[in-house]
Amino acid sequence: MARIDFAFGASNKLSQACQTALRQYLAGQKMVVYCSDTARLKAFDLQLWAIDDAAFVPHVMAGDALAAQTPIILASENLEQVLNDAPAEAWLMNLDEQCPPWVGKLTRVLEIVSDDDSDKAGARARWRAYQAAGHDLRSHRLS
């Protein structure tokens, strides 16, 4: 079963997700970022390019020729194949409204939750789904 970490209280979900991706990259952690909403994933991609004047977070879309050498992979579809191609220790950051497919293949999932009521409601539903599947759930409050 996967360990699922929920980080509650983000003032801006995508900005917090970018900061998390930067920290994971600097720590040497490979990561797949999943969202079936291509517009949201594109917004995340654009924010990664502008995260900090002095920071660079190497990332590409899944299927890119450089995906195997890039620490952060963005995926909106074919998640099973993306996870099969990713290193076993790669984490998944879920930016989707639903639980990502193929969670059973993962060791670690990160969920960023904003203070928006609809985002919190979606996170509660995902929490219950993960819990029913027997995953190890952890809750963290962002300060």
PESULWO-V77300 format. One record per backbone hydrogen bond with DSSP energy under -1.0 kcal/mol. CO is the residue of the C=O (numbers start at 1). NH is the residue of the N-H. E is the energy in kcal/mol with one decimal. If there is no record, write none. Layout:
CO_NH_E / CO_NH_E
This chain:
2_136_-2.2 / 3_109_-2.5 / 4_138_-2.5 / 5_111_-2.9 / 6_140_-2.6 / 7_113_-2.9 / 8_142_-3.5 / 10_115_-1.4 / 12_16_-2.6 / 13_17_-2.5 / 14_18_-2.2 / 15_19_-2.3 / 16_20_-2.4 / 17_21_-2.5 / 18_22_-2.5 / 19_23_-2.4 / 20_24_-2.5 / 21_25_-2.5 / 22_26_-2.7 / 23_27_-1.5 / 24_29_-2.9 / 25_28_-1.7 / 30_91_-2.2 / 31_73_-2.5 / 32_93_-2.9 / 33_75_-3.1 / 34_95_-3.1 / 36_38_-1.0 / 37_41_-2.3 / 38_42_-2.3 / 39_43_-2.1 / 40_44_-2.3 / 41_45_-2.5 / 42_46_-2.6 / 43_47_-2.2 / 44_48_-2.2 / 45_49_-1.3 / 58_72_-1.1 / 60_74_-2.7 / 61_64_-2.0 / 64_67_-1.9 / 66_69_-1.2 / 67_70_-1.0 / 71_31_-2.8 / 72_60_-1.8 / 73_33_-3.3 / 74_62_-3.2 / 75_35_-2.1 / 78_82_-2.3 / 79_83_-2.9 / 80_84_-2.1 / 81_85_-2.0 / 82_86_-1.3 / 87_90_-2.0 / 91_32_-2.9 / 92_110_-3.0 / 93_34_-2.6 / 102_105_-1.8 / 103_106_-2.1 / 107_3_-2.3 / 108_92_-2.0 / 109_5_-3.0 / 110_94_-2.7 / 111_7_-3.1 / 113_10_-2.5 / 116_120_-2.5 / 117_121_-2.3 / 118_122_-2.1 / 119_123_-2.2 / 120_124_-2.2 / 121_125_-1.9 / 122_126_-2.4 / 123_127_-2.8 / 124_128_-2.3 / 125_129_-2.1 / 126_130_-3.0 / 127_131_-2.8 / 128_132_-2.5 / 129_133_-1.4 / 130_135_-2.1 / 131_134_-1.5 / 136_4_-3.2 / 138_6_-2.9 / 140_8_-3.2
